[in-house]
């Protein structure tokens, strides 16, 4: 399948992601008070990033 995927209400999924772009959303890690952001890097290409606390054990484990 090619093209823009659509949600059940027939709006492009990108419009939902566009609405979240640039906002901090809580969550993303069960071990700390992380937050997430969504950024659009190109038309139809979105990146979700999780930002952990400095004291997060999961972040420490992954940084080894």
PyMOL Python script that loads the backbone (N, CA, C, O; Angstrom):
from pymol import cmd

cmd.read_pdbstr("""\
ATOM      1  N   UNK A   1       0.845  -1.166   0.000  1.00  0.00           N
ATOM      2  CA  UNK A   1       0.000   0.000   0.000  1.00  0.00           C
ATOM      3  C   UNK A   1       0.896   1.236   0.000  1.00  0.00           C
ATOM      4  O   UNK A   1       1.875   1.297   0.743  1.00  0.00           O
ATOM      5  N   UNK A   2       0.569   2.195  -0.812  1.00  0.00           N
ATOM      6  CA  UNK A   2       1.311   3.438  -0.848  1.00  0.00           C
ATOM      7  C   UNK A   2       0.387   4.586  -0.501  1.00  0.00           C
ATOM      8  O   UNK A   2      -0.827   4.408  -0.396  1.00  0.00           O
ATOM      9  N   UNK A   3       0.957   5.756  -0.326  1.00  0.00           N
ATOM     10  CA  UNK A   3       0.137   6.927  -0.033  1.00  0.00           C
ATOM     11  C   UNK A   3       0.019   7.168   1.451  1.00  0.00           C
ATOM     12  O   UNK A   3       0.736   6.574   2.256  1.00  0.00           O
ATOM     13  N   UNK A   4      -0.885   8.039   1.794  1.00  0.00           N
ATOM     14  CA  UNK A   4      -1.069   8.462   3.176  1.00  0.00           C
ATOM     15  C   UNK A   4      -2.052   7.533   3.882  1.00  0.00           C
ATOM     16  O   UNK A   4      -3.202   7.416   3.459  1.00  0.00           O
ATOM     17  N   UNK A   5      -1.612   6.868   4.955  1.00  0.00           N
ATOM     18  CA  UNK A   5      -2.520   6.016   5.714  1.00  0.00           C
ATOM     19  C   UNK A   5      -3.582   6.885   6.359  1.00  0.00           C
ATOM     20  O   UNK A   5      -3.333   8.049   6.673  1.00  0.00           O
ATOM     21  N   UNK A   6      -4.759   6.326   6.556  1.00  0.00           N
ATOM     22  CA  UNK A   6      -5.845   7.099   7.140  1.00  0.00           C
ATOM     23  C   UNK A   6      -6.375   6.409   8.373  1.00  0.00           C
ATOM     24  O   UNK A   6      -6.359   5.182   8.470  1.00  0.00           O
ATOM     25  N   UNK A   7      -6.854   7.222   9.332  1.00  0.00           N
ATOM     26  CA  UNK A   7      -7.465   6.683  10.531  1.00  0.00           C
ATOM     27  C   UNK A   7      -8.903   6.279  10.222  1.00  0.00           C
ATOM     28  O   UNK A   7      -9.391   6.509   9.116  1.00  0.00           O
ATOM     29  N   UNK A   8      -9.579   5.678  11.195  1.00  0.00           N
ATOM     30  CA  UNK A   8     -10.945   5.201  10.988  1.00  0.00           C
ATOM     31  C   UNK A   8     -11.897   6.322  10.599  1.00  0.00           C
ATOM     32  O   UNK A   8     -12.862   6.083   9.873  1.00  0.00           O
ATOM     33  N   UNK A   9     -11.644   7.544  11.071  1.00  0.00           N
ATOM     34  CA  UNK A   9     -12.553   8.635  10.721  1.00  0.00           C
ATOM     35  C   UNK A   9     -12.171   9.268   9.390  1.00  0.00           C
ATOM     36  O   UNK A   9     -12.676  10.337   9.048  1.00  0.00           O
ATOM     37  N   UNK A  10     -11.288   8.625   8.636  1.00  0.00           N
ATOM     38  CA  UNK A  10     -10.906   8.979   7.271  1.00  0.00           C
ATOM     39  C   UNK A  10     -10.024  10.216   7.164  1.00  0.00           C
ATOM     40  O   UNK A  10      -9.783  10.687   6.053  1.00  0.00           O
ATOM     41  N   UNK A  11      -9.533  10.760   8.273  1.00  0.00           N
ATOM     42  CA  UNK A  11      -8.581  11.861   8.199  1.00  0.00           C
ATOM     43  C   UNK A  11      -7.189  11.275   8.094  1.00  0.00           C
ATOM     44  O   UNK A  11      -6.925  10.228   8.685  1.00  0.00           O
ATOM     45  N   UNK A  12      -6.295  11.909   7.365  1.00  0.00           N
ATOM     46  CA  UNK A  12      -4.922  11.405   7.292  1.00  0.00           C
ATOM     47  C   UNK A  12      -4.289  11.322   8.671  1.00  0.00           C
ATOM     48  O   UNK A  12      -4.486  12.204   9.507  1.00  0.00           O
ATOM     49  N   UNK A  13      -3.524  10.256   8.908  1.00  0.00           N
ATOM     50  CA  UNK A  13      -2.833  10.093  10.186  1.00  0.00           C
ATOM     51  C   UNK A  13      -1.897  11.267  10.423  1.00  0.00           C
ATOM     52  O   UNK A  13      -1.708  11.682  11.566  1.00  0.00           O
ATOM     53  N   UNK A  14      -1.308  11.808   9.364  1.00  0.00           N
ATOM     54  CA  UNK A  14      -0.398  12.937   9.507  1.00  0.00           C
ATOM     55  C   UNK A  14      -1.029  14.119  10.213  1.00  0.00           C
ATOM     56  O   UNK A  14      -0.331  14.846  10.919  1.00  0.00           O
ATOM     57  N   UNK A  15      -2.328  14.337  10.049  1.00  0.00           N
ATOM     58  CA  UNK A  15      -2.955  15.480  10.699  1.00  0.00           C
ATOM     59  C   UNK A  15      -2.950  15.311  12.216  1.00  0.00           C
ATOM     60  O   UNK A  15      -2.819  16.299  12.938  1.00  0.00           O
ATOM     61  N   UNK A  16      -3.089  14.084  12.717  1.00  0.00           N
ATOM     62  CA  UNK A  16      -3.001  13.832  14.156  1.00  0.00           C
ATOM     63  C   UNK A  16      -1.577  14.069  14.635  1.00  0.00           C
ATOM     64  O   UNK A  16      -1.372  14.659  15.697  1.00  0.00           O
ATOM     65  N   UNK A  17      -0.598  13.621  13.873  1.00  0.00           N
ATOM     66  CA  UNK A  17       0.800  13.844  14.239  1.00  0.00           C
ATOM     67  C   UNK A  17       1.154  15.323  14.165  1.00  0.00           C
ATOM     68  O   UNK A  17       1.892  15.828  15.012  1.00  0.00           O
ATOM     69  N   UNK A  18       0.635  16.020  13.161  1.00  0.00           N
ATOM     70  CA  UNK A  18       0.872  17.457  13.060  1.00  0.00           C
ATOM     71  C   UNK A  18       0.367  18.178  14.303  1.00  0.00           C
ATOM     72  O   UNK A  18       1.008  19.115  14.778  1.00  0.00           O
ATOM     73  N   UNK A  19      -0.773  17.753  14.832  1.00  0.00           N
ATOM     74  CA  UNK A  19      -1.341  18.379  16.025  1.00  0.00           C
ATOM     75  C   UNK A  19      -0.460  18.180  17.254  1.00  0.00           C
ATOM     76  O   UNK A  19      -0.479  19.010  18.163  1.00  0.00           O
ATOM     77  N   UNK A  20       0.316  17.086  17.299  1.00  0.00           N
ATOM     78  CA  UNK A  20       1.184  16.800  18.444  1.00  0.00           C
ATOM     79  C   UNK A  20       2.598  17.353  18.269  1.00  0.00           C
ATOM     80  O   UNK A  20       3.359  17.418  19.234  1.00  0.00           O
ATOM     81  N   UNK A  21       2.951  17.747  17.058  1.00  0.00           N
ATOM     82  CA  UNK A  21       4.306  18.215  16.770  1.00  0.00           C
ATOM     83  C   UNK A  21       4.653  19.439  17.606  1.00  0.00           C
ATOM     84  O   UNK A  21       3.887  20.400  17.684  1.00  0.00           O
ATOM     85  N   UNK A  22       5.828  19.378  18.228  1.00  0.00           N
ATOM     86  CA  UNK A  22       6.322  20.511  19.004  1.00  0.00           C
ATOM     87  C   UNK A  22       5.822  20.580  20.432  1.00  0.00           C
ATOM     88  O   UNK A  22       6.178  21.509  21.158  1.00  0.00           O
ATOM     89  N   UNK A  23       5.002  19.621  20.863  1.00  0.00           N
ATOM     90  CA  UNK A  23       4.481  19.620  22.228  1.00  0.00           C
ATOM     91  C   UNK A  23       5.197  18.562  23.063  1.00  0.00           C
ATOM     92  O   UNK A  23       5.578  17.508  22.553  1.00  0.00           O
ATOM     93  N   UNK A  24       5.374  18.852  24.345  1.00  0.00           N
ATOM     94  CA  UNK A  24       5.886  17.846  25.283  1.00  0.00           C
ATOM     95  C   UNK A  24       4.722  17.021  25.785  1.00  0.00           C
ATOM     96  O   UNK A  24       3.717  17.560  26.249  1.00  0.00           O
ATOM     97  N   UNK A  25       4.864  15.698  25.690  1.00  0.00           N
ATOM     98  CA  UNK A  25       3.835  14.786  26.174  1.00  0.00           C
ATOM     99  C   UNK A  25       4.452  13.909  27.258  1.00  0.00           C
ATOM    100  O   UNK A  25       5.525  13.342  27.049  1.00  0.00           O
ATOM    101  N   UNK A  26       3.805  13.786  28.399  1.00  0.00           N
ATOM    102  CA  UNK A  26       4.373  12.965  29.463  1.00  0.00           C
ATOM    103  C   UNK A  26       4.410  11.497  29.070  1.00  0.00           C
ATOM    104  O   UNK A  26       3.579  11.014  28.302  1.00  0.00           O
ATOM    105  N   UNK A  27       5.403  10.802  29.621  1.00  0.00           N
ATOM    106  CA  UNK A  27       5.487   9.361  29.417  1.00  0.00           C
ATOM    107  C   UNK A  27       6.651   8.946  28.540  1.00  0.00           C
ATOM    108  O   UNK A  27       7.453   9.767  28.095  1.00  0.00           O
ATOM    109  N   UNK A  28       6.714   7.649  28.309  1.00  0.00           N
ATOM    110  CA  UNK A  28       7.763   7.095  27.472  1.00  0.00           C
ATOM    111  C   UNK A  28       8.718   6.199  28.220  1.00  0.00           C
ATOM    112  O   UNK A  28       9.490   5.460  27.609  1.00  0.00           O
ATOM    113  N   UNK A  29       8.673   6.256  29.553  1.00  0.00           N
ATOM    114  CA  UNK A  29       9.558   5.415  30.366  1.00  0.00           C
ATOM    115  C   UNK A  29       8.862   5.101  31.679  1.00  0.00           C
ATOM    116  O   UNK A  29       8.324   5.992  32.336  1.00  0.00           O
ATOM    117  N   UNK A  30       8.875   3.838  32.055  1.00  0.00           N
ATOM    118  CA  UNK A  30       8.263   3.427  33.323  1.00  0.00           C
ATOM    119  C   UNK A  30       9.164   3.685  34.524  1.00  0.00           C
ATOM    120  O   UNK A  30       8.717   3.569  35.665  1.00  0.00           O
ATOM    121  N   UNK A  31      10.441   4.036  34.282  1.00  0.00           N
ATOM    122  CA  UNK A  31      11.406   4.178  35.368  1.00  0.00           C
ATOM    123  C   UNK A  31      11.688   5.627  35.776  1.00  0.00           C
ATOM    124  O   UNK A  31      12.382   5.858  36.766  1.00  0.00           O
ATOM    125  N   UNK A  32      11.159   6.609  35.029  1.00  0.00           N
ATOM    126  CA  UNK A  32      11.440   8.008  35.375  1.00  0.00           C
ATOM    127  C   UNK A  32      10.297   8.898  34.896  1.00  0.00           C
ATOM    128  O   UNK A  32       9.294   8.413  34.374  1.00  0.00           O
ATOM    129  N   UNK A  33      10.459  10.179  35.077  1.00  0.00           N
ATOM    130  CA  UNK A  33       9.450  11.154  34.655  1.00  0.00           C
ATOM    131  C   UNK A  33       9.798  11.686  33.266  1.00  0.00           C
ATOM    132  O   UNK A  33       9.979  12.889  33.076  1.00  0.00           O
ATOM    133  N   UNK A  34       9.889  10.782  32.310  1.00  0.00           N
ATOM    134  CA  UNK A  34      10.260  11.137  30.945  1.00  0.00           C
ATOM    135  C   UNK A  34       9.135  11.900  30.256  1.00  0.00           C
ATOM    136  O   UNK A  34       7.982  11.881  30.686  1.00  0.00           O
ATOM    137  N   UNK A  35       9.511  12.569  29.175  1.00  0.00           N
ATOM    138  CA  UNK A  35       8.514  13.161  28.284  1.00  0.00           C
ATOM    139  C   UNK A  35       8.915  12.847  26.851  1.00  0.00           C
ATOM    140  O   UNK A  35      10.060  12.490  26.575  1.00  0.00           O
ATOM    141  N   UNK A  36       7.955  12.986  25.944  1.00  0.00           N
ATOM    142  CA  UNK A  36       8.166  12.669  24.539  1.00  0.00           C
ATOM    143  C   UNK A  36       7.846  13.888  23.678  1.00  0.00           C
ATOM    144  O   UNK A  36       7.024  14.726  24.049  1.00  0.00           O
ATOM    145  N   UNK A  37       8.505  13.974  22.530  1.00  0.00           N
ATOM    146  CA  UNK A  37       8.174  14.986  21.539  1.00  0.00           C
ATOM    147  C   UNK A  37       8.071  14.315  20.173  1.00  0.00           C
ATOM    148  O   UNK A  37       8.691  13.280  19.932  1.00  0.00           O
ATOM    149  N   UNK A  38       7.294  14.907  19.295  1.00  0.00           N
ATOM    150  CA  UNK A  38       7.201  14.468  17.901  1.00  0.00           C
ATOM    151  C   UNK A  38       7.616  15.648  17.044  1.00  0.00           C
ATOM    152  O   UNK A  38       7.136  16.766  17.231  1.00  0.00           O
ATOM    153  N   UNK A  39       8.508  15.389  16.105  1.00  0.00           N
ATOM    154  CA  UNK A  39       8.956  16.414  15.157  1.00  0.00           C
ATOM    155  C   UNK A  39       8.809  15.869  13.749  1.00  0.00           C
ATOM    156  O   UNK A  39       9.021  14.680  13.512  1.00  0.00           O
ATOM    157  N   UNK A  40       8.450  16.725  12.829  1.00  0.00           N
ATOM    158  CA  UNK A  40       8.364  16.332  11.431  1.00  0.00           C
ATOM    159  C   UNK A  40       9.685  16.694  10.756  1.00  0.00           C
ATOM    160  O   UNK A  40      10.102  17.852  10.781  1.00  0.00           O
ATOM    161  N   UNK A  41      10.342  15.702  10.153  1.00  0.00           N
ATOM    162  CA  UNK A  41      11.638  15.917   9.509  1.00  0.00           C
ATOM    163  C   UNK A  41      11.534  16.075   8.003  1.00  0.00           C
ATOM    164  O   UNK A  41      12.441  16.617   7.372  1.00  0.00           O
ATOM    165  N   UNK A  42      10.452  15.613   7.428  1.00  0.00           N
ATOM    166  CA  UNK A  42      10.167  15.747   5.994  1.00  0.00           C
ATOM    167  C   UNK A  42       8.684  15.458   5.839  1.00  0.00           C
ATOM    168  O   UNK A  42       8.082  14.881   6.744  1.00  0.00           O
ATOM    169  N   UNK A  43       8.088  15.830   4.748  1.00  0.00           N
ATOM    170  CA  UNK A  43       6.669  15.527   4.568  1.00  0.00           C
ATOM    171  C   UNK A  43       6.388  14.030   4.748  1.00  0.00           C
ATOM    172  O   UNK A  43       6.925  13.194   4.022  1.00  0.00           O
ATOM    173  N   UNK A  44       5.550  13.714   5.712  1.00  0.00           N
ATOM    174  CA  UNK A  44       5.198  12.328   5.989  1.00  0.00           C
ATOM    175  C   UNK A  44       6.195  11.568   6.841  1.00  0.00           C
ATOM    176  O   UNK A  44       5.989  10.384   7.109  1.00  0.00           O
ATOM    177  N   UNK A  45       7.283  12.219   7.278  1.00  0.00           N
ATOM    178  CA  UNK A  45       8.304  11.559   8.106  1.00  0.00           C
ATOM    179  C   UNK A  45       8.340  12.242   9.468  1.00  0.00           C
ATOM    180  O   UNK A  45       8.709  13.411   9.577  1.00  0.00           O
ATOM    181  N   UNK A  46       7.950  11.499  10.509  1.00  0.00           N
ATOM    182  CA  UNK A  46       7.889  12.020  11.872  1.00  0.00           C
ATOM    183  C   UNK A  46       8.827  11.210  12.759  1.00  0.00           C
ATOM    184  O   UNK A  46       9.009  10.010  12.556  1.00  0.00           O
ATOM    185  N   UNK A  47       9.417  11.878  13.742  1.00  0.00           N
ATOM    186  CA  UNK A  47      10.314  11.214  14.688  1.00  0.00           C
ATOM    187  C   UNK A  47       9.800  11.459  16.105  1.00  0.00           C
ATOM    188  O   UNK A  47       9.554  12.598  16.504  1.00  0.00           O
ATOM    189  N   UNK A  48       9.644  10.372  16.855  1.00  0.00           N
ATOM    190  CA  UNK A  48       9.264  10.445  18.256  1.00  0.00           C
ATOM    191  C   UNK A  48      10.531  10.321  19.080  1.00  0.00           C
ATOM    192  O   UNK A  48      11.294   9.371  18.905  1.00  0.00           O
ATOM    193  N   UNK A  49      10.765  11.265  19.975  1.00  0.00           N
ATOM    194  CA  UNK A  49      11.946  11.218  20.846  1.00  0.00           C
ATOM    195  C   UNK A  49      11.489  11.164  22.297  1.00  0.00           C
ATOM    196  O   UNK A  49      10.548  11.855  22.688  1.00  0.00           O
ATOM    197  N   UNK A  50      12.160  10.340  23.089  1.00  0.00           N
ATOM    198  CA  UNK A  50      11.879  10.217  24.519  1.00  0.00           C
ATOM    199  C   UNK A  50      13.037  10.846  25.272  1.00  0.00           C
ATOM    200  O   UNK A  50      14.198  10.532  25.011  1.00  0.00           O
ATOM    201  N   UNK A  51      12.721  11.740  26.210  1.00  0.00           N
ATOM    202  CA  UNK A  51      13.726  12.431  27.019  1.00  0.00           C
ATOM    203  C   UNK A  51      13.585  11.951  28.460  1.00  0.00           C
ATOM    204  O   UNK A  51      12.579  12.213  29.119  1.00  0.00           O
ATOM    205  N   UNK A  52      14.609  11.245  28.938  1.00  0.00           N
ATOM    206  CA  UNK A  52      14.615  10.660  30.278  1.00  0.00           C
ATOM    207  C   UNK A  52      15.188  11.639  31.297  1.00  0.00           C
ATOM    208  O   UNK A  52      15.915  12.567  30.943  1.00  0.00           O
ATOM    209  N   UNK A  53      14.846  11.417  32.580  1.00  0.00           N
ATOM    210  CA  UNK A  53      15.502  12.126  33.685  1.00  0.00           C
ATOM    211  C   UNK A  53      16.973  11.722  33.727  1.00  0.00           C
ATOM    212  O   UNK A  53      17.332  10.632  33.282  1.00  0.00           O
ATOM    213  N   UNK A  54      17.816  12.591  34.257  1.00  0.00           N
ATOM    214  CA  UNK A  54      19.241  12.268  34.411  1.00  0.00           C
ATOM    215  C   UNK A  54      19.469  11.082  35.340  1.00  0.00           C
ATOM    216  O   UNK A  54      20.481  10.390  35.231  1.00  0.00           O
ATOM    217  N   UNK A  55      18.524  10.844  36.259  1.00  0.00           N
ATOM    218  CA  UNK A  55      18.688   9.758  37.228  1.00  0.00           C
ATOM    219  C   UNK A  55      18.030   8.456  36.786  1.00  0.00           C
ATOM    220  O   UNK A  55      17.957   7.516  37.578  1.00  0.00           O
ATOM    221  N   UNK A  56      17.557   8.372  35.567  1.00  0.00           N
ATOM    222  CA  UNK A  56      16.812   7.205  35.087  1.00  0.00           C
ATOM    223  C   UNK A  56      17.713   5.975  34.971  1.00  0.00           C
ATOM    224  O   UNK A  56      18.742   6.024  34.298  1.00  0.00           O
ATOM    225  N   UNK A  57      17.331   4.867  35.628  1.00  0.00           N
ATOM    226  CA  UNK A  57      18.130   3.645  35.525  1.00  0.00           C
ATOM    227  C   UNK A  57      18.111   3.054  34.105  1.00  0.00           C
ATOM    228  O   UNK A  57      19.103   2.466  33.676  1.00  0.00           O
ATOM    229  N   UNK A  58      17.015   3.198  33.384  1.00  0.00           N
ATOM    230  CA  UNK A  58      16.939   2.683  32.009  1.00  0.00           C
ATOM    231  C   UNK A  58      17.887   3.450  31.095  1.00  0.00           C
ATOM    232  O   UNK A  58      18.577   2.853  30.268  1.00  0.00           O
ATOM    233  N   UNK A  59      17.920   4.757  31.242  1.00  0.00           N
ATOM    234  CA  UNK A  59      18.843   5.580  30.446  1.00  0.00           C
ATOM    235  C   UNK A  59      20.292   5.212  30.773  1.00  0.00           C
ATOM    236  O   UNK A  59      21.124   5.091  29.874  1.00  0.00           O
ATOM    237  N   UNK A  60      20.582   5.039  32.032  1.00  0.00           N
ATOM    238  CA  UNK A  60      21.937   4.663  32.463  1.00  0.00           C
ATOM    239  C   UNK A  60      22.320   3.307  31.866  1.00  0.00           C
ATOM    240  O   UNK A  60      23.442   3.130  31.393  1.00  0.00           O
ATOM    241  N   UNK A  61      21.387   2.353  31.888  1.00  0.00           N
ATOM    242  CA  UNK A  61      21.653   1.018  31.336  1.00  0.00           C
ATOM    243  C   UNK A  61      21.935   1.102  29.829  1.00  0.00           C
ATOM    244  O   UNK A  61      22.847   0.435  29.342  1.00  0.00           O
ATOM    245  N   UNK A  62      21.177   1.899  29.094  1.00  0.00           N
ATOM    246  CA  UNK A  62      21.355   2.009  27.646  1.00  0.00           C
ATOM    247  C   UNK A  62      22.591   2.813  27.270  1.00  0.00           C
ATOM    248  O   UNK A  62      23.090   2.685  26.153  1.00  0.00           O
ATOM    249  N   UNK A  63      23.090   3.636  28.179  1.00  0.00           N
ATOM    250  CA  UNK A  63      24.236   4.506  27.879  1.00  0.00           C
ATOM    251  C   UNK A  63      25.578   3.822  28.114  1.00  0.00           C
ATOM    252  O   UNK A  63      26.621   4.414  27.836  1.00  0.00           O
ATOM    253  N   UNK A  64      25.578   2.603  28.613  1.00  0.00           N
ATOM    254  CA  UNK A  64      26.843   1.913  28.897  1.00  0.00           C
ATOM    255  C   UNK A  64      27.599   1.603  27.653  1.00  0.00           C
ATOM    256  O   UNK A  64      28.683   1.025  27.717  1.00  0.00           O
TER     257      UNK A  64
END
""", "prot")
cmd.dss("prot")
cmd.show_as("cartoon", "prot")
cmd.util.cbc("prot")
cmd.orient("prot")
